[in-house]
């Protein structure tokens, strides 16, 4: 496996910046792995992986000579994710998705973050395995260009790996099996570009362990505030949850709990954690403008974020849905989400609400059911309950549509300043899209 990493390094331009490695170690409070040190030296000036898809760029957060690293990270999703997850963004693929590597002397797992979805998904158990994946991509592209293979046939399982022309591919796949994460595209919204192809070739591949993404849980709306709409996961229990604890204590408006966390982490070995303790301490002291002034966020954090389910039992809810409209799999939340959407398209908001409540009961940790519940409640002008549902949706990686629906709710409540504040938390492109296509939001176009 190591030779695959060595080959990748040979493809990248020479370069060396020991100061950059030192800054990474200072920021995270631990050294990067030897492989990550070698990669950092190669990409310090910025580089592209030859014919491969990975566009490498310097890890800008840790190269900044900012007085306060945490303050410099605010408003930039990748930097916030890096700080919260103890990982380093190393570059993006052609689809604009970002690769993160764990900063740890003994582990350099690789995960993929999709800003359009807001989820972090594991890719490879090490940088060496990741280099092998890039090698496969280059090798397969060359074979397809030569007419030796066809990707669609391979996805359908119709390529014979025993063929002499595919000997190199076969050997590489045997090496990588058990070191990559290849979820079924039907089961996830984020995966590597070649996952479907690799599944077709490998059949039932062995899974790679990768705690970088596995041990993450969705954070609270504070990440929406910090990333202006770029949703992100937070670590627990792997990595260092110190930063997550500090930020969570601040946004839960519990000054005593925050002060305890601030004092505990004032001398933390990671500079980004120390800087967060300083910066957030100044916020609490009133020496800086607050980041969380909106009533919608304050009401959520004061509630503790506990889900508010239906007062009806699941069996009672089921009886409210006609038998011929129930999904075949009564315990499948995705199936209930589809039924919910069908009732929405029919403007049958009563049954839409019922199905959304079933979905959230089956899977409270997913944004879609909560968002659909909010839409149904909003149609009945039950605005406070709708906002509660939307806030629950914000607790989980999802879509910027949630913020758009919150903005529309505040339009209905005739609160234009709050509408603008919510819209300002959207990425600029999403804000412009919503304010140009949604009638209620058009008056707020910039």
N, C-alpha and C positions, 0 to 999 in steps of 0.2 A: 504493500500500500504506500509506503514512504516514497518509493520511486515515482509514483504518480504525482506526489507533491513536488518532488525535485524537478520533474519535467515541467510542471506548471511554472515554477520559479524561473526556469531557464527561458521561458517565453516572455517574461516580463523584463523591462529595462533595468539596468543596474541602478542602484541608489542606496544610500545609507544615511540614516538620521537617528543617531542614538538619543538626541534630545527629545525627539517625538516619542520614542519608547518610554523614556523617563517620564514624560508628561502623562502618558497613558497610565503608567504604574502609580503616579501620584494621584491622578484623578480617581482611580478605582480602589486604591489602597492595596493592590496586589499586582504581581507581575503578569504580563501576558505569557502564553505558552511560547516555547522556542519557534514553533511554526508561525505563530502570529507575529512574532518579532521579525522573522524573515520577510513575511508578507508586508508588514508595515514599512520595512526598509525599501521594498520594491515600489510601493505605491505612494511614497511620501510626496513625490513630485506630480502624481496623477498619471494614470496609465490605462490602456485598454488591453484586454486579454486577447490580442491578435485577432484571430477569426472567431473567437468565442464570444458569448453573449454578455459576459460580465464587464461592466464599465466601472473601473475602480477610481476612487477619489480619496483624497486625504480625509481622515476622520476629523472634520473641522472643529467639533466641540473641544476636543482635547488639545488642539493646536492653538486655540485662542489664548492670547495673553490678557484675558479679561480679569478685572479685579475680583469678580465673583462668578464662578463657573455656573452655578445654579441659575442665577439671574440671566446669564447669557443663553441658557438653554430654553428659558420660558418662551412659549409661542412657536417652538420648532419641534414638531412631533418626533422626529428621529432622535433628537438630543434628549428629549424627555424619556423616550423609551430606553435609550442607552443608559441613562442614569438610573432608571428604575429597575432595569433588568441586569445590570452588571455586564453588558455586552457592548460591542463596538460595531457601528455600521461601517462596512468595508466597500460597498458599492452596490449598484443596481443592475437589474437585467433589462432587456430591451422593452419589457412591459412596464418599466418604471417601478418595479417592486424592489425592496431593499433587503440586502443580506446583512445579518448580524452574526458576530462571532463572540462566544463567551470569553471574557477576560479572566483567565485562570491559568496558573502555571502548569496544571496537569490536564486541563480539559479545554478543547477549542471547538465545541459543537457549533454548527451553523444552522440558523433559522431564517425564514423568509417572512418579511412583513409587507402586507398589501395595504397601502394607504386608502384605497377605495373601499376596502372591507373592514379594516381595522383589526385584523387578527395576525398573530404571530404563529407560524406553523413550522415545525422542525423539518429540516432537509437532510442533514448528514450528521453522523456522530463525531466527525472531526474534520479539520481542514484538509487532511489527506484524502478522506472519502469525497469531500466536496471537489477536490482537484480531479478525482477520478470521474465524477459526474460531468465536469467540464470536458474532460478527455472524451467521454462517450459522446457528448453532443457534437464535438468536432468530427469525430470518426464517423458517426452516423450521417452527418450532413455531407461529408465527402462521398460516402457510399451512395447516398440518394442522388447526389448530383451526377454521379457516374452511371446511374440507372441500375445499380446492383440491387437496391432495396426499394420498397415502397412503404411509407409510414402508415398509410391506412390499412394495408395488408397486415403490417406488424401489429397494429392495435387490435385487429380482429383475430390475432393469433395464427395468421396464415403464412408466417415466415419460418423457414426451416433453419434453425440456428446450427444444425449439424453441417450445413453447407460449407465447403472449404473456403468460399469467399468471405464467410463470416467468422472465421477462426479467431481473429483478433477481438471482434465484438464479444464472442462467446467467452473468451478468457477474461476480458474486462468485466463482464457481467458476473462471472463466478467470483471475482475478487470483490465486487461491490455488494453482492447479495448479503443482506444482514447489516449493512452499514448506512443504508438510505431509508428515508421515510417516504413511502409511496402510497398515499391514501387514494381510495377510489374517488375520481372526480365527482361522482354523484353524491358523495358523503361530505364534501368540503367545498368551500368557495375559494380556497387558496391552496395551490400546490405548484410544484415546479412545472415548467413548460413541457417536460418530457415524461411526466409521471404516467400518463395514459399509455405512452409508447413503451415505457419500461415494464409496466404491468402486463402489456400484451406479450412482451418477450419473455418475461420471467414467470408468468402465470401466478403463482402464489409466493411472492418474495418474503424472505424473513425480514422482520421489522428491526430498525435501529433504535436503541435507547437514546433519548436525547432530552435531558431534563430542562434544557433552556426553554423549550416551549411547553413541555408536558406539565411543568409545575407552576404554570401561571394561571391566575384567575382574573376575571375582569375587574377592573378598578372602578371607583365611584365616579360621579360626574366631575370630580376635581380634574380628571384627565381631559375632559372636554374643555374645561377652562384653561388648563395649562397648554393644550395643543390647539386651541381654537378650532375644535371640530375633528381633529385627527385622533381617533380613538386608539387606545393602546392597552396592552395587558400589564399587569404588575406581578412581581415575584412572590411566591410563597409555596413551599418553604425554601427552595433552592436560591442560590445567589445571596445577595445581601438586601434584606427588606428594610434596612434602616431608612432609606430615603422615602419609601412608601409610607412608613409609619409617621415620619415627620410631617409629610404633606397631608396625610389623612387627619392627623391630630389638629392641624391648622384649620382645615376645611370643616371639621366637625364642631368648630366654634367652642371647644372646651379648652380654655386658657390654661387650666391647671395641668391637664393631660399633655398639652403641647409643651408647656414649660418643662415638664419632667422629661419629655423626649428630647427637647432642645439641649438641656443640660447633659443628658446621657450621651448625646452625639456631638457635643462641641469639640471633642478631641478625637473624633473618628479618624481612622487611618486614610479614608478616602476623602480627597479634597472636595468633591462635589457634595458629599454629605455635610462636611463642615460648613461649606458655603451656604447650603440650604438652611442649616440651623441659624446662621447669622442673618440671612436675608429674611426668612420667615419670622425670626424674632423681631426684626425691625418692622415688619408688617403688623404683628400683634401689638407692638408698642406704639403704633400709629405714626411711625416715622416715614412710612411709604404708603401710597394709595392702595386700598384693599383690592383684591382680585375677585372677591365674591360678594357683590352687592345686590345681585338680582334676587328678588323674592322667590323666584322659582327654584333657584339653587339653595337658597337659605332654608326654604321649607323642606327640601329633600334631606339636607344634611341634619337638620334638627330632628327629623323623624327617625334618624338612624338608618334610613334606607331599607326598612323591613318591608317585604312585599305585602300588599293588601289584596288578598284573594277574594273570591266570591263568597257570599254568605251562604250560598247553596252548596249542597254536597254534589260530588261528581255525578252520582246516579240521577239526582234531580235535574242537573244540567243536561244530561244525555236525553232525558225524556222530553226536553223542550225542542229537540232537533228531530224532524221527521225521519223515519227509518230510511226512506229512500234517499235522503240527503247525507246520511252518516257515512264516513269513510269505511272501507273494508277493514282497515286496521284501527281499531278503536283506541289503542294505546300509543299510536304513532303521532307525535305532535306535528310533524311536517304535513301529514295528511289532514289534520285539523286546520293547519294554517291555510291549506289550499281551499278547504270548504269555507273558511272565514272570508277569504278573498272573493269567492264566488257570491256569497251573500252581500258583500260590499258592492260588487258590480251590479247586483240586483237592487241595491239600496234597501235591503232588508236588514236594517241596523239592529233590530232586536235579536234576531238570530245570529247576526255577526258578533254581537257582544257575547252571546252565550258560547259560541264556538271559540272565541278568543279567550274566554275564561277557562274553557276546557284545556286549550293549548298551554296557557300559563300554569295551570295546575299540573299538567304533565311535564312541563319543562320551564320552570320559573327562571332559569338562567340563560334565556335567549331573548334577544331584543324584539323579534318580530311579533310574537303574540301580544306583548305589552303595547307595542305601537298600534296594532290593530284594535286592541281594547280601547286605547285612547281615542282613536278615530271614531269608534262607535259611540263612546260617551260624549264626545264633542258634538256629534250629530243631535244628541238629546239636550244640548246646552248644559250638560253636567260638567262645567269647565274645571272645577277644582279636582274632581275625580279623574278627569281626562289628563290634567297636568300630573297627577300622581302616577298614572299609568305611563305617561311619557318619561317621567323621571326614572321609573323602573327600567324602561327601555334603555335609557342612557347609562345604566349600570353595566351594560353588557356590550361587547363589540357589536357594531351594527352599521347603520347607514345614516348619512346626514339627513335623510327624510325625517328622522325623529325631530331634529332641531327645526326643520321647516314646519312641521305640524305644531310644535310648541309656539312658533312665531304666529301661525294662523290663529291659534287659540287666543293669544294676546291681542290680535286684531279684533277678534270677536268681543273681547273684553274692553276694547277701546283704550288700549295702553300703548300708543305709538312709540314712546321712548323705550319701553321694554322690548317691543318688536325689533327695533333697531339694534338694541344690545344683544338680543339672541342672534340676529342675522350676522352681526359682526363676529360671532364665534364660529361662523362657517368659513371654510376655505374660500378665497376670493372667487374662484371659478364656479363653485357650487352656489355661492350667494348670488352671483350674476345670473346663473341659470334659473334659480328659483324665482328671482324677482322679475325675470323676463317672461316666465311661462305660467306662473300661478297668479290668477287674477287678484286674490286678496293681498298678495305681496308686491304687485307691480308698483303701487305708489311709493314703495320704499327702494326702488331701483336707484343706483348711484349714477 
